[in-house]
Amino acid sequence: DGTTGGTATLGLMTAPLDDQDRQAAGLAAGVSGLVISSIDQKSEAFKRGLRKGDVILQANSVPVNSSSGLATIVESAKKNGRPSVLLLVRRDGANAALALPLK
């Protein structure tokens, strides 16, 4: 899955949600997503406000439940010339959309 020692996508290291993460984010059991386990403080993601512990639910309107799945969506967007990837992020019990530029 690339979560252990894998390459970071968009400056993020992510891991699939577990029950503790879901509870902390106020999500129902069975909801899938990725929790940000670490973030490069020089990355655009950090500059745009993403933080460790935030949950990524979707990327470009596609549910994500693995780090490799997120990387695939990002690579596809880059190949298709998309200027950014749109993430649906949950923090503090609320969802927010965040566009991250692709370099």
Residue pairs with C-beta under 8 A, 6 or more apart in sequence:
1 16
1 66
1 67
1 68
2 66
2 67
2 68
2 71
3 13
3 14
3 15
3 16
3 37
3 66
3 67
6 13
6 67
7 71
8 38
8 40
9 67
9 70
9 71
9 74
10 43
10 44
10 45
10 74
10 85
10 100
11 39
11 40
11 42
11 43
11 44
11 45
11 46
12 36
12 38
12 39
12 40
12 43
12 45
12 50
12 56
13 36
13 37
13 38
13 39
13 67
14 34
14 35
14 36
14 37
14 56
14 67
14 70
15 34
15 35
15 37
15 67
16 32
16 33
16 34
16 35
16 65
16 66
16 67
17 25
17 27
17 31
17 32
17 33
17 34
17 35
17 55
17 65
19 29
21 27
21 35
21 55
22 28
22 29
22 31
24 53
25 35
25 55
25 90
25 91
25 93
26 90
26 93
27 33
27 55
27 90
31 57
32 57
32 63
32 64
32 65
33 55
33 56
33 57
33 58
33 63
33 64
33 65
33 90
34 55
34 56
34 64
34 65
34 66
34 67
34 70
35 53
35 54
35 55
35 56
36 50
36 51
36 52
36 53
36 54
36 55
36 56
37 52
38 52
39 45
39 46
39 50
39 51
39 52
40 46
44 100
44 101
44 103
45 100
48 98
48 100
49 98
50 87
50 89
50 98
51 91
53 91
54 89
54 90
54 91
55 89
55 90
55 91
56 64
56 70
56 87
56 88
56 89
57 63
57 64
57 88
57 89
57 90
57 95
58 64
58 87
58 88
59 70
59 73
59 74
59 85
59 86
59 87
59 88
60 73
60 77
60 82
60 85
60 86
61 86
61 88
62 69
62 73
64 70
64 73
73 85
74 85
74 102
77 84
77 85
77 102
78 102
82 102
83 101
83 102
84 99
84 100
84 101
84 102
85 99
85 100
85 102
86 97
86 98
86 99
86 100
87 97
87 98
87 99
87 100
88 95
88 96
88 97
89 95
89 96
89 97
89 98
90 96
